Amino acid sequence: MAIAVALCYGLAVAAVVGRGHLRKPWFFVAFVVGAIVFWVAALLVDPIQALVAYLFGWDIGAYSTSIGVGLVGALIAATINEIFKLAVTLPTLSRGGEEADAAAFGAAVGAGFGAVGAFQVMGLALVARTLHMGAPDNLVTPLVQQFGFVAANGASTALAAYGATHGRLGAYLGAAVLYQTVYSVLGLLFALEVYTLPVWTMLVVA
């Protein structure tokens, strides 16, 4: 179920932005490489965050308990993710032909990336539900939230790809990183009990 829902989320986001590219093979390749690059980026985020924590003398747990350190952790993760997503977007975009839409291909990569992350969270939620852990409705919230995660990744990579192909790489990539950082900080603020679960859910979807 988690795989099916995550795949539907990813394809829906890609379809909304992709428009005329949906039937083109390289558009789907972009989606697939986005899914693959999720694992590559995930392998790097934790070690780099741990290295930064070591250099500054922070406890690794501070990434989830301190707003200041958590902001740094979110910025690190967002930077790594956006650089890797953009790095695989541009080669697939170049294969799409002269009429290829940079934002559409970026959204496809981001949606593939987000779909894998969504699958992980929803898979854990399904396991928790099977084991009768948490509240009875503990599957509804992650299902809603993870659509926001997929859409956010599609949007940020579309933004970065558009900037890279219109002579504004630094500004647009920076905006994509900032956008993803803010998105991640929303989760940190919930962990710090700044607002309730329904409010967090509405914010991440918005």
ZIKA-V838274 format. One line per field, one symbol per residue. phi: phi as a letter, one per 40 degrees, with the letter a starting at -180 (. if undefined). psi: psi as a letter, one per 40 degrees, with the letter a starting at -180 (. if undefined). burial: 1 if it has 24 or more other C-alpha atoms within 12 Angstrom, else 0. Layout:
BEGIN
phi = ???
psi = ???
burial = ???
END
This chain:
BEGIN
phi = .cccccccdcccccccccfccdccdccccdcccccccdccccccccccccccccccgccccccbbbccccccccccccccccccccccccccccccgcccccccccccccccccccccdccccccccccccfbgcdcccccccccccccccccccccccccccccbgbddccccccccdcccdccdccccccgcaccccddccccc
psi = ddddddddddddddddddbeedehddddddddddddeddddddddddddddddddefihdeedeehdddddddddddddddddddddeddddddeeideihdddddddddddddddddddddddddddddefhaidfeddddddddddddddddddddddddddefefdddddddddddddddddddddddefdiiddddddddd.
burial = 01001111111111101100110101111111111111101100100011010000000101110010111111111111111111111111100100011111111111111111111111101100000000000110111111111111111111111111100010011111111111111111110000001001101110
END
